[in-house]
Amino acid sequence: MLEKIKEQEARLVKEEQRKLHEGKIKLSPKIDIEECIRNGGVTADDYRKSHQ
């Protein structure tokens, strides 16, 4: 009985881990804010270029 419960638990843990990996949020590239401020600010074009 205990063996079956351990097998079920292992199966459920693997399934939950798979779900977490599938739903992972992908991080966007970061804008170099200091450079953009030196150049006069962050524009929509700067944002688009860094996120393509």
C-alpha positions in Angstrom: 0.0 0.0 0.0 2.7 2.4 1.0 4.6 1.5 -2.3 1.6 2.5 -4.4 1.2 5.8 -2.6 4.8 6.6 -3.2 4.5 5.8 -6.9 1.4 8.0 -7.1 3.2 10.8 -5.4 6.2 10.6 -7.7 3.9 10.6 -10.7 2.0 13.6 -9.4 5.2 15.5 -8.7 6.5 14.9 -12.2 3.2 16.0 -13.7 3.2 19.2 -11.6 6.8 20.0 -12.6 6.0 19.5 -16.3 3.1 21.9 -15.9 5.4 24.5 -14.3 7.9 24.2 -17.1 5.3 24.6 -19.8 3.9 27.7 -18.2 7.2 29.4 -17.5 7.3 33.1 -18.2 9.9 34.2 -20.6 11.8 37.2 -19.6 12.2 40.1 -21.9 15.6 41.6 -22.7 16.4 44.7 -20.5 16.8 48.2 -21.8 20.0 50.0 -20.8 18.3 52.8 -19.1 21.5 54.8 -18.3 22.5 54.8 -22.0 19.0 55.9 -23.0 19.0 58.7 -20.5 22.4 59.9 -21.8 20.9 59.8 -25.3 17.8 61.8 -24.3 15.4 59.3 -22.9 13.6 56.0 -23.6 11.5 56.0 -26.7 9.0 53.5 -28.1 11.6 52.7 -30.8 14.2 51.9 -28.2 11.8 49.5 -26.5 10.8 47.8 -29.7 14.5 47.4 -30.8 15.4 45.8 -27.5 12.4 43.4 -27.5 12.6 42.0 -31.0 
